Amino acid sequence: MNQFKTLMNKEWLEHWRNFSWIWVPITFILIGIMDPITTYYLPVLLEEFGGFEEEIIFEIPAMSGADVLMMSLSEYSMFGVLIIILLTMGTIAAERQSGVSDLILVKPISTVYYILSKWLTKVIFFITSFILGMLFSWYYTNLLFDSISFSEWFWTILFYSLWLIFVITLVVFYNTLFNKQAVVAGVSVLTLIIMSIINGVFSNRMPWFPNNISALIADMLNEGQISTDLWIAFFVMIAIISSLLLLSFTTFSKNEK
Protein backbone atom coordinates (compact mmCIF):
# COMPACT_ATOMS: atom_id res chain seq x y z
CA MET A 1 0.00 0.00 0.00
CA ASN A 2 2.94 2.33 0.63
CA GLN A 3 3.99 1.73 -2.97
CA PHE A 4 0.55 2.79 -4.17
CA LYS A 5 0.61 5.98 -2.08
CA THR A 6 4.07 6.85 -3.39
CA LEU A 7 2.98 6.33 -7.00
CA MET A 8 -0.18 8.39 -6.43
CA ASN A 9 1.89 11.23 -4.96
CA LYS A 10 4.12 11.10 -8.02
CA GLU A 11 1.10 11.48 -10.31
CA TRP A 12 -0.37 14.35 -8.28
CA LEU A 13 2.98 16.15 -8.29
CA GLU A 14 3.17 15.84 -12.06
CA HIS A 15 -0.26 17.44 -12.43
CA TRP A 16 0.76 20.34 -10.21
CA ARG A 17 4.00 20.87 -12.11
CA ASN A 18 2.07 21.01 -15.40
CA PHE A 19 -0.49 23.39 -13.86
CA SER A 20 -3.16 20.92 -14.98
CA TRP A 21 -5.08 21.43 -11.76
CA ILE A 22 -5.55 25.06 -12.77
CA TRP A 23 -6.25 25.16 -16.49
CA VAL A 24 -8.22 21.92 -16.92
CA PRO A 25 -10.93 22.77 -14.32
CA ILE A 26 -11.15 26.29 -15.76
CA THR A 27 -11.53 24.84 -19.26
CA PHE A 28 -14.26 22.45 -18.10
CA ILE A 29 -16.07 25.32 -16.37
CA LEU A 30 -15.95 27.39 -19.56
CA ILE A 31 -17.30 24.41 -21.53
CA GLY A 32 -20.11 24.05 -19.00
CA ILE A 33 -21.26 27.68 -19.05
CA MET A 34 -20.77 28.30 -22.76
CA ASP A 35 -24.13 26.98 -23.97
CA PRO A 36 -26.41 28.34 -21.21
CA ILE A 37 -25.03 31.87 -21.56
CA THR A 38 -24.76 32.00 -25.37
CA THR A 39 -28.21 30.43 -25.84
CA TYR A 40 -29.85 32.93 -23.49
CA TYR A 41 -28.18 36.01 -24.95
CA LEU A 42 -28.19 34.89 -28.60
CA PRO A 43 -31.42 36.79 -29.51
CA VAL A 44 -29.98 39.97 -28.02
CA LEU A 45 -26.69 39.52 -29.85
CA LEU A 46 -28.47 38.90 -33.16
CA GLU A 47 -30.59 41.98 -32.68
CA GLU A 48 -27.67 44.23 -31.73
CA PHE A 49 -24.89 42.93 -33.95
CA GLY A 50 -26.49 40.55 -36.43
CA GLY A 51 -27.04 43.08 -39.20
CA PHE A 52 -30.02 41.10 -40.51
CA GLU A 53 -32.94 42.66 -42.29
CA GLU A 54 -36.04 42.84 -40.10
CA GLU A 55 -38.06 40.50 -42.31
CA ILE A 56 -35.52 37.66 -42.11
CA ILE A 57 -34.99 37.72 -38.35
CA PHE A 58 -36.53 34.51 -37.00
CA GLU A 59 -37.74 33.77 -33.53
CA ILE A 60 -35.56 31.32 -31.63
CA PRO A 61 -37.72 28.67 -29.92
CA ALA A 62 -37.75 28.65 -26.12
CA MET A 63 -35.61 25.94 -24.58
CA SER A 64 -36.20 24.03 -21.37
CA GLY A 65 -33.63 23.66 -18.63
CA ALA A 66 -33.20 20.00 -19.56
CA ASP A 67 -32.42 20.93 -23.17
CA VAL A 68 -29.80 23.45 -22.08
CA LEU A 69 -28.18 21.03 -19.64
CA MET A 70 -27.99 18.43 -22.41
CA MET A 71 -26.30 21.01 -24.64
CA SER A 72 -23.56 21.28 -22.03
CA LEU A 73 -23.23 17.48 -21.97
CA SER A 74 -22.88 17.45 -25.76
CA GLU A 75 -19.96 19.87 -25.44
CA TYR A 76 -18.28 17.52 -22.97
CA SER A 77 -18.92 14.65 -25.39
CA MET A 78 -16.78 16.51 -27.90
CA PHE A 79 -14.30 18.83 -26.18
CA GLY A 80 -14.22 17.08 -22.81
CA VAL A 81 -13.51 13.68 -24.33
CA LEU A 82 -10.87 15.21 -26.62
CA ILE A 83 -9.09 16.81 -23.64
CA ILE A 84 -9.20 13.51 -21.76
CA ILE A 85 -7.65 11.64 -24.70
CA LEU A 86 -4.91 14.23 -25.24
CA LEU A 87 -3.93 14.36 -21.57
CA THR A 88 -4.13 10.59 -21.03
CA MET A 89 -2.53 9.31 -24.23
CA GLY A 90 0.98 9.58 -22.75
CA THR A 91 0.25 8.57 -19.18
CA ILE A 92 2.04 5.23 -19.67
CA ALA A 93 3.14 5.32 -23.33
CA ALA A 94 5.40 8.34 -22.78
CA GLU A 95 7.14 6.68 -19.83
CA ARG A 96 7.54 3.45 -21.78
CA GLN A 97 9.02 5.30 -24.75
CA SER A 98 11.43 7.33 -22.60
CA GLY A 99 12.41 4.39 -20.42
CA VAL A 100 11.06 5.92 -17.20
CA SER A 101 8.73 2.98 -16.65
CA ASP A 102 11.69 0.59 -16.81
CA LEU A 103 13.48 2.59 -14.12
CA ILE A 104 10.39 2.58 -11.91
CA LEU A 105 9.62 -1.11 -12.38
CA VAL A 106 13.24 -2.14 -11.74
CA LYS A 107 12.30 -1.75 -8.09
CA PRO A 108 9.92 -4.32 -6.59
CA ILE A 109 6.84 -2.34 -7.59
CA SER A 110 3.61 -4.00 -8.56
CA THR A 111 2.50 -3.34 -12.13
CA VAL A 112 -1.07 -3.32 -10.81
CA TYR A 113 -0.23 -0.46 -8.45
CA TYR A 114 1.63 1.32 -11.26
CA ILE A 115 -1.34 1.27 -13.64
CA LEU A 116 -3.99 1.72 -10.96
CA SER A 117 -2.29 4.84 -9.57
CA LYS A 118 -2.27 6.47 -13.00
CA TRP A 119 -5.86 5.44 -13.73
CA LEU A 120 -7.22 6.59 -10.38
CA THR A 121 -5.39 9.92 -10.59
CA LYS A 122 -6.88 10.61 -14.01
CA VAL A 123 -10.35 9.59 -12.84
CA ILE A 124 -10.28 11.88 -9.79
CA PHE A 125 -8.74 14.69 -11.80
CA PHE A 126 -11.15 14.67 -14.74
CA ILE A 127 -14.32 13.81 -12.81
CA THR A 128 -13.62 16.64 -10.36
CA SER A 129 -13.17 19.03 -13.30
CA PHE A 130 -16.36 17.70 -14.91
CA ILE A 131 -18.38 18.14 -11.71
CA LEU A 132 -17.14 21.72 -11.36
CA GLY A 133 -18.09 22.46 -14.95
CA MET A 134 -21.54 20.94 -14.61
CA LEU A 135 -22.06 22.75 -11.30
CA PHE A 136 -21.64 26.08 -13.09
CA SER A 137 -23.79 24.85 -15.99
CA TRP A 138 -26.52 23.86 -13.53
CA TYR A 139 -26.33 27.27 -11.82
CA TYR A 140 -26.69 29.25 -15.05
CA THR A 141 -29.37 26.88 -16.37
CA ASN A 142 -31.45 27.47 -13.23
CA LEU A 143 -30.73 31.19 -13.35
CA LEU A 144 -31.54 31.78 -17.02
CA PHE A 145 -33.90 28.93 -17.91
CA ASP A 146 -36.12 26.36 -16.19
CA SER A 147 -35.16 24.93 -12.83
CA ILE A 148 -33.32 21.61 -12.72
CA SER A 149 -33.58 19.87 -9.34
CA PHE A 150 -30.48 18.77 -7.47
CA SER A 151 -31.50 15.12 -7.77
CA GLU A 152 -31.78 15.43 -11.56
CA TRP A 153 -28.37 17.13 -11.69
CA PHE A 154 -26.88 14.48 -9.40
CA TRP A 155 -28.12 11.54 -11.49
CA THR A 156 -26.91 13.29 -14.64
CA ILE A 157 -23.45 13.64 -13.11
CA LEU A 158 -23.41 10.06 -11.87
CA PHE A 159 -24.37 8.43 -15.17
CA TYR A 160 -22.29 10.65 -17.44
CA SER A 161 -19.22 10.45 -15.17
CA LEU A 162 -19.20 6.73 -15.80
CA TRP A 163 -18.95 7.39 -19.55
CA LEU A 164 -15.94 9.66 -18.96
CA ILE A 165 -14.37 7.00 -16.73
CA PHE A 166 -14.88 4.52 -19.55
CA VAL A 167 -13.02 6.85 -21.94
CA ILE A 168 -10.17 7.25 -19.44
CA THR A 169 -9.96 3.48 -18.96
CA LEU A 170 -10.00 2.86 -22.71
CA VAL A 171 -7.08 5.24 -23.27
CA VAL A 172 -5.12 3.77 -20.35
CA PHE A 173 -5.68 0.29 -21.82
CA TYR A 174 -4.27 1.38 -25.18
CA ASN A 175 -1.31 2.87 -23.29
CA THR A 176 -0.42 -0.64 -22.21
CA LEU A 177 -0.59 -1.90 -25.81
CA PHE A 178 1.30 0.87 -27.62
CA ASN A 179 4.27 3.01 -26.61
CA LYS A 180 3.61 5.87 -29.05
CA GLN A 181 1.26 8.60 -27.88
CA ALA A 182 -0.05 9.41 -31.35
CA VAL A 183 -1.01 5.78 -31.90
CA VAL A 184 -2.77 5.64 -28.52
CA ALA A 185 -4.76 8.78 -29.34
CA GLY A 186 -5.61 7.63 -32.87
CA VAL A 187 -6.76 4.17 -31.83
CA SER A 188 -8.79 5.62 -28.95
CA VAL A 189 -10.61 8.04 -31.24
CA LEU A 190 -11.13 5.31 -33.84
CA THR A 191 -12.63 3.00 -31.20
CA LEU A 192 -15.08 5.68 -30.06
CA ILE A 193 -16.06 6.37 -33.69
CA ILE A 194 -16.67 2.67 -34.35
CA MET A 195 -18.73 2.44 -31.16
CA SER A 196 -20.74 5.46 -32.27
CA ILE A 197 -21.45 3.80 -35.63
CA ILE A 198 -22.52 0.59 -33.90
CA ASN A 199 -24.81 2.58 -31.64
CA GLY A 200 -26.34 4.34 -34.61
CA VAL A 201 -27.03 1.09 -36.42
CA PHE A 202 -28.24 -0.99 -33.48
CA SER A 203 -29.67 1.69 -31.17
CA ASN A 204 -33.15 0.16 -31.40
CA ARG A 205 -31.91 -3.29 -30.47
CA MET A 206 -29.32 -2.14 -27.91
CA PRO A 207 -30.66 1.06 -26.29
CA TRP A 208 -28.35 0.38 -23.33
CA PHE A 209 -25.19 0.67 -25.46
CA PRO A 210 -22.61 2.96 -23.73
CA ASN A 211 -22.62 5.54 -26.55
CA ASN A 212 -26.35 6.00 -26.04
CA ILE A 213 -25.86 7.29 -22.50
CA SER A 214 -26.54 10.94 -23.43
CA ALA A 215 -29.87 10.10 -25.06
CA LEU A 216 -30.87 8.02 -22.04
CA ILE A 217 -29.95 10.89 -19.70
CA ALA A 218 -32.05 13.26 -21.84
CA ASP A 219 -35.02 10.89 -21.50
CA MET A 220 -34.48 10.83 -17.74
CA LEU A 221 -34.53 14.64 -17.52
CA ASN A 222 -37.62 14.95 -19.72
CA GLU A 223 -39.60 12.08 -18.17
CA GLY A 224 -38.50 12.59 -14.57
CA GLN A 225 -37.52 8.96 -13.98
CA ILE A 226 -34.57 6.65 -14.56
CA SER A 227 -35.31 4.07 -17.23
CA THR A 228 -34.35 0.42 -17.08
CA ASP A 229 -32.13 0.92 -20.15
CA LEU A 230 -30.17 3.62 -18.33
CA TRP A 231 -29.52 1.32 -15.38
CA ILE A 232 -28.49 -1.47 -17.77
CA ALA A 233 -26.11 0.93 -19.54
CA PHE A 234 -24.72 1.91 -16.14
CA PHE A 235 -23.87 -1.68 -15.17
CA VAL A 236 -22.65 -2.54 -18.68
CA MET A 237 -20.13 0.30 -18.48
CA ILE A 238 -19.00 -0.84 -15.03
CA ALA A 239 -18.40 -4.32 -16.47
CA ILE A 240 -16.48 -2.92 -19.46
CA ILE A 241 -14.37 -0.63 -17.27
CA SER A 242 -13.51 -3.50 -14.93
CA SER A 243 -12.63 -5.75 -17.88
CA LEU A 244 -10.42 -3.10 -19.48
CA LEU A 245 -8.56 -2.56 -16.22
CA LEU A 246 -7.91 -6.28 -15.83
CA LEU A 247 -6.75 -6.48 -19.45
CA SER A 248 -4.48 -3.49 -18.83
CA PHE A 249 -2.78 -5.27 -15.92
CA THR A 250 -2.30 -8.44 -17.95
CA THR A 251 -1.16 -6.73 -21.15
CA PHE A 252 1.31 -4.43 -19.42
CA SER A 253 2.84 -7.30 -17.44
CA LYS A 254 3.36 -9.32 -20.64
CA ASN A 255 4.82 -6.39 -22.58
CA GLU A 256 7.27 -5.53 -19.80
CA LYS A 257 8.70 -9.03 -19.53
PyMOL commands that set and color helices and strands:
alter all, ss='L'
color gray80, all
select helices_A, chain A and resi 2-17+20-49+54-56+65-88+93-98+100-106+111-144+150-177+181-202+210-223+228-255
alter helices_A, ss='H'
color red, helices_A
deselect
rebuild
show_as cartoon
